[in-house]
Every structure is written in C-alpha cells, then in structure tokens.
C-alpha cells in the first residue's frame, strides 16, 4: 500500500472538523490535513444527487489518490449539531441549518460504500456523538494510528 500523506476529515457542518484539524496538525505534523473533499463530497452530495453517483465519484477519487485516508465523522445528536452551528462566529446559511440531514447523508453514503466494497481500505468512520472536542481529537488520533499500523507496517 502507498504511504498515507494526506488525511481528509469529512463530516457535516458543526461536527468539529476545523478545530479537530487544527489540533491534529500539531499532533501529527507528518500529515497534511484537509477539511472535506470539496470537489467530490461537499459539491456533489446533495439531497437530490443519487447515492450511487456520488459513491462512484468518491470511489474514483480513492482509487486515483492512494496516499489519502478519509476519516468520516458522524454525530447522531442533531440538536448538538445545530447548537454548534448556531454558536459559530460566521453567518449561518441554509445548509448550516440542515446539518442533521447532511449528517445522515454522510452516514448513508459511507454505509453504502462499505457494503459495496467501494472504500478500498482507505476510509474509516467514527461516531463522535456525545464526545467532547478533546475526546473526539483523541479518538481520531487513535484511529489514524491504528489504520497506519495495520496497513503500513
């Protein structure tokens, strides 16, 4: 397997991607961290895009980028996602208010891709429901370490 150099943190608005990435950049400076795969997921995963189409696009990205690990974050507490979105320092958008819906879409896409063997061992998912930010960062750090140990030893 190709050595992982880049890690994409995927998840809906309010899941804690930005703060997680800031912390992981300090903890794991050997990797380059990215906030979502904007070309594939953020721009194509909509309520109206067929799941199969988006899943094929993400699988294509995975196959074309063997040095990238995707970490998908889910939070099943819709109220918590909305609370986080509403307390951010930037203006809210309509998609911000749909964070619980997009959280469910992320989860469905990951499950669909896992069931159809489309992840090719380069994506992991973590349910961060009820975790503090520091716990979330710690769990992601551990998951990355486990992934690297299992795949690149």
C-alpha positions in Angstrom: 0.0 0.0 0.0 1.1 3.5 -0.7 2.2 5.6 2.3 -0.6 7.9 3.6 0.5 11.6 3.3 -2.9 13.3 3.4 -5.9 12.9 5.6 -9.3 14.3 4.8 -11.7 15.0 7.7 -15.3 14.6 6.3 -18.5 15.4 8.1 -21.3 17.9 8.2 -21.3 21.4 9.5 -20.9 21.6 13.3 -19.2 18.2 13.6 -15.9 19.9 14.7 -13.8 19.4 11.6 -11.9 22.8 11.8 -10.9 22.5 15.4 -10.1 18.9 15.0 -7.8 19.6 12.1 -6.1 22.5 14.0 -5.2 20.1 16.8 -4.2 17.2 14.6 -1.9 19.4 12.6 0.0 19.9 15.8 -0.2 16.3 17.0 0.6 14.8 13.6 2.7 17.2 11.5 3.8 14.4 9.2 0.3 14.5 7.5 -1.4 17.2 5.6 -5.0 17.6 6.8 -7.9 18.7 4.7 -11.4 20.0 5.6 -13.6 17.8 3.4 -13.1 16.6 -0.1 -14.9 19.6 -1.6 -14.7 18.6 -5.2 -16.4 15.2 -4.6 -18.4 15.2 -1.4 -19.2 18.8 -0.5 -20.1 19.9 -4.0 -21.9 16.7 -5.1 -23.5 15.2 -2.1 -26.9 16.8 -2.1 -30.4 15.7 -1.2 -31.1 15.4 -5.0 -27.9 13.5 -6.1 -28.4 9.8 -6.4 -26.3 8.0 -3.8 -24.8 5.6 -6.4 -23.5 8.6 -8.5 -21.8 10.3 -5.5 -20.4 7.0 -4.3 -18.9 6.2 -7.7 -17.3 9.7 -7.7 -15.8 9.1 -4.2 -14.6 5.7 -5.2 -12.9 7.1 -8.2 -11.2 9.7 -6.0 -10.0 7.0 -3.6 -8.6 4.9 -6.5 -6.8 8.0 -8.0 -5.3 9.1 -4.7 -3.7 6.2 -3.0 -1.9 8.4 -0.5 -5.1 9.8 1.0 -7.0 8.5 4.0 -10.5 9.7 4.6 -11.9 10.0 8.1 -15.7 10.4 8.1 -17.2 11.8 11.3 -20.8 11.3 12.4 -22.8 12.7 15.2 -26.3 11.2 15.8 -27.3 14.1 18.1 -29.0 16.5 15.7 -29.6 19.1 18.4 -25.9 19.2 19.3 -25.0 19.7 15.6 -27.5 22.6 15.4 -26.2 24.1 18.7 -22.7 24.0 17.4 -23.6 25.6 14.1 -25.6 28.4 15.8 -22.7 29.3 18.1 -20.0 29.7 15.4 -18.6 33.1 14.6 -19.7 33.1 11.0 -23.1 33.9 9.4 -25.4 30.9 9.2 -26.5 29.5 5.9 -29.5 27.3 4.9 -27.1 24.3 4.6 -25.9 25.0 8.2 -29.5 24.5 9.4 -29.6 21.2 7.5 -26.6 19.8 9.4 -28.6 16.9 10.9 -29.9 15.9 7.5 -26.4 16.0 5.9 -25.0 14.1 8.9 -27.5 11.3 8.0 -26.5 11.5 4.3 -22.8 11.2 5.2 -23.6 8.1 7.2 -25.7 6.6 4.5 -23.0 7.2 1.9 -20.3 5.6 4.0 -22.5 2.6 4.8 -23.5 2.2 1.1 -19.8 2.4 0.0 -18.7 -0.1 2.7 -21.5 -2.6 1.7 -20.4 -2.3 -1.9 -16.7 -2.6 -1.3 -16.0 0.9 -2.6 -13.7 2.2 0.2 -10.7 0.1 -0.8 -9.4 0.2 2.8 -8.8 3.9 2.7 -11.7 5.3 4.7 -12.7 5.0 8.3 -15.7 6.3 10.1 -16.1 7.4 13.7 -19.3 8.1 15.6 -18.4 11.1 17.7 -21.9 11.5 19.3 -21.6 12.8 22.9 -17.8 13.3 22.7 -16.1 16.5 23.9 -13.8 18.0 21.3 -10.7 16.8 23.1 -12.1 13.2 23.2 -13.0 13.5 19.5 -9.5 14.5 18.7 -8.0 11.7 20.8 -10.3 9.1 19.2 -9.4 10.3 15.7 -5.7 10.3 16.6 -6.0 6.7 17.8 -7.9 5.6 14.7 -5.3 7.1 12.4 -2.5 5.3 14.4 -4.4 2.0 14.2 -5.0 2.5 10.5 -1.4 3.2 9.8 -0.1 0.3 12.0 -2.5 -2.1 10.2 -1.9 -1.0 6.7 1.7 0.3 6.5 3.6 -1.8 8.9 
